[in-house]
């Protein structure tokens, strides 16, 4: 079923978080540059989303998984800002595609710039170490040069390196990464591109036509068949768990399960998307699960084969479980 390889993920994550814990408070996660100060917000802030951290609840994480540090799952807010970046998570089957990850950056009004810098910094060590690994299609050396917002359209200015190299799959992937990263903000519905300050209508040697603002709907082919947008990969799973995203599966039905650190199933429920069998439908479900202590676990989405009922389109997300339950 292609579960997360915890023997590789958890030690790498623990090591990464230990380094972060020794850094000054409010430091970046993943090499995010501090955006310049501005006189007002560049964008409405994305909806609140905590990163894994101490919850104040009794208990401890699973063996071999030291409790991470960071923004608390409950309690007073951090002085930093949480933004998302979208990278690709590989697959040994057919479920590779974009996933959101969280980055804490120093508090800033320029949240759009912070998100773009997080994207250009690429996956961090823990994300690179999972099996299959996370990766980015953004070329090395790409630089963020500016961002403006007008009438719901973000115009992002990047250096010419952004269009260099790669075939059509890489080119479409990097455009999708930027579009999904910027449309995390509720006031952005579409994205236009500039390279070194020049508006672009035909992108790269692949001749990709960019004659209109691009939206998430233009890049659903960059998603896995059951795509979870919340919680983020490696984020906090509330209790009860709210899970949202898109799906394009047979008869719009699939399953969502929560597993604890020992792979014990805490809940496994049938979910219905708004559309399926050839169309993308939305889903937004809340699932109660019983959990006694804070620990790393797995959010698993999958559907059942119409041919023989076996699991297919399986996608696992490491999540931070918090205590609670029915």
N, C-alpha and C positions, 0 to 999 in steps of 0.2 A: 504493500500500500504506500510505499515511499514516505515513511515517517521521517521527522527531523532526526539527524544523527546527533543525539545529545552528547555523546562521548567527545565529539569534536566541538559542538556549539557552546556548551556550558563552560568548559575551561577557558576557551578563548574569550567568551563574554566576561567571565569573572576577572580575567587578567586585564581586559580593557577597562572595566569599571574600576578596578583597583587603581589604575593609573589616573583615571578621571577623579577619583576620590582624593588623590594626593595633590591635585591641581587647585589653584585658587578658586574660591566660591564663584559661581557664575561663569566659569570657563567654558569653552566650546566643547562640543562632542563631535568628533569627526573632522576637525580642522576647519571649522567655519570661521571665515574672516568677520571681524566686527564691522558692520555697515556704518557709514558716516552718519553723524547726527543730522536730524532734519527738524524743521519747525513744526511739523504736524504729521499725522499718520499717512503713510503712502497708500495703505489699503486697510480695509476693515480686518481686524484680527481673525484668524481661523477659529473655529469653535474649540473650546477648551478640551485638552487631551493630555492627561498626566503620563509621565514616563514611569517605568518601574522604580520602586523605592520603598523604604520602610513605611508600613501602614499603621504602626502602633498596636497591631493585633498580636495576640499570643501565638506561639508556634514559630517555626523556622522553615526556610526553604528545604527542598529535598536534599538528601545527602549529596555532597559534591558540588552543591550550587550555593555558594555564599550569597547572603542577601545583598543585592546591589545597592548602590547609592544613587542619588539623583532626586528628581522632583518627587515628593511623597505622593502615594496613591490616595492619601487623604490628609487633611490638616492644612496648615497655612501654605499659600502659594509660593512658588520660587520667585526670586527676583529676576530670573531670566525669562526668555520668550521661547515657546515651543513652536517650531515650524516643521513642515513635512518636506521630504524629498522623495521622488519616485525613481526606483531602480528596477532592474530586471532580476528575478529569481529564476535560476535554471530549473530544469526538470529532467528526470530520467525517462519520463513518459511523454505526455502531451500537454502538460499544465504549466509550462514556462510562461512568464509574463510579468507585467509591472506589479510591484508591491510598494506601498508607502512605508517609509521609516521615519522616526522622529529624531529631531535634532534640537537640543537646547542651546540657544545663543544668548549672548548678553542682551539685556533689555534694550529694545530699539523701537523707534517709530517706523523704520524702514524695513518692515517685515517681508515685503516682496523681495527686496535685495538680499535679505538674510536667507530666504528660501532658495534663491538662485545660487548664492554662494555655497550653500549646503549641497545643492545638486552638483555643482561643478567640482566640489571636493571629492565626490565619489563615495562608494561604500567604505565603511570603517573596517577595522581588523576582524571584529566578530562576524560581521556580515560576509566578509570575504572567505571566512573559514568554514561556513556551513557547507553541507553536502546535500544537494548540488549548491554551488556557490552563487552568491549575488554578484551582479556585474552592472556596468554602465556602458552605454553606446556613445556617450559624449567623448569626443576626441581629447587626448591630452593637450594641454596648452590653451584650451578654450577659456576665454576671459569674459566676465560679466562687465558690461560697460554702461548700462543704464536701463531704467524702466520708467515708463509713463503709463498712466491710466486715464482713459477718456471714454465715457458712455459705455462702460462695461467691457471695454477692449483694452488689454494690456499690450503695449508695444515694448518688446524686449530687444535691447541692443547687445549683441555678442561680437566677439572678435572673429575674424575670418577663419581661424582654426576650427571653429564650430562646424563648418561645412566640409572639412577636409577628410579624405579617406573613407574607406568602407563602401560596401555595396548598398543596394536599395534597402535591405533589412536593417542595416545599421543606421542609415539616414532616417528612415521612418521611425526607428526606435528612439533616436535622440530628439526628434521633434515631439514625439509623444511624451517623453520624459519632461520636457519643458512645459508642454501644454497642461499635463496633469499637475505638475508642481505649482504653476501659477493659478490654475483654476481651483485650488484648494480654498482660495479666498472668495467669500460669497459675492463680492462685488465684481468679480471677473468672470465673464461668460465666454470670452474668446481671446485669442493670442495672435498677434502679428510679429514678424521678425524683421530686425535690421542686422546687418553685418558691417561693423566699423562705421555705423551711422547711416548707412545706405539702405533704404527699404528694399526688401527682397520679394520678388514675385515668382522667380524660378530658383529653386534651391539645389545646389551641388551639381556635380557632373551627372547625377542620375536624373536631372531634369524634373524634380518634384515641383509641381505648380502650387504656388501659395498665393492665390489671387483673392483670398477672402480670409477673415479671421478664423482661426482653427479652434475647434471645440473638442471636448472629450469624445463626442460621438464620432468624430473623424478617425479615432484610433482605437476602437473597440477590438480590432484584430490584434492589438498588442496586449490583450488581457487573457488570463486563463478562463476556461468556460464558466467557472464559478469564481467570481472575483470579489474578494473582501476588501472594502475600503476602510472600514472601521470595525474593530480596532486595527491600528497599524501593526505591521510585522515587528514583534518584540515589544509591543506596547502593553498597557494594562487592560485586562478583561474585567469589566465591571461585574458586580454580583448583585442582582441578576445581570446576565451578559446581554448587551445590545450589540447586534451584528448587522451591518449594512453593506450593500454592494450591488453588483449586477450579476446576472446569470443568463446563459443561453444554453439550455439543456432540454432534453426530451420532456414534453408536457409541463415544462416550467417547474418541475419538482426536483428537490435534492434534499440532502440531509446535512445538519450541522451538529457536530459533537464537541464536547469539552473533555479533555483527558488531563489527569493530574501528572505529577512528576514521575510516577511509577507506571504510567500508561494505563491507569485505571480509568474507565469511562465514567464520568460524572453526570453526563447527560448526552442524549443522542436523539434529535427530533427532526421530523419531516418539515420542510420549509417550501413555501410556494412563492415563486417570483411572479411579477406582474405580466410577464410574457415569456415564451419559450418555444422550442422546436423551430429554430430559424430566426428568432428575434431576441433582442436583449431586453430583459425585464429587470426592474428594480426589486430589491427586497430590503426589509427593515424589520427585524425580529428581536424579541427579548426572551432570553432563555434562562430560567433559574437553574442554578447548580449548587450542590452541597459541597463545601470545601472548609476544612477545619483550620488551615493555617496558610500564610502567604508562601507561595512557591511558584517556580516555573512550571508551566503546563503547555498543553497544545490545543489550539483551536483547529479543528479538522472539518473541511467541507468536502463533500463527495456526492455522487449520485450512483444509482444502481442500474446496471446494464439491463436494457429491455430484452436482451437475448437470454441471459442466464441469471440475472440478479446479482452478479458480482460487483464489488465497488469499482468505480471508474471516475476519472477526472478528480482524483484525490489531491487535495492541497492542504499542507500543514503549515500553521503559523505558530511560532513560539509566542506565548503570552504570559503575563504575570498575573497569577490567580490571587484573589483576595478572599478572606474568610466570609462565610455567610451561607445561606441556603434555605430551602423550605423547611 
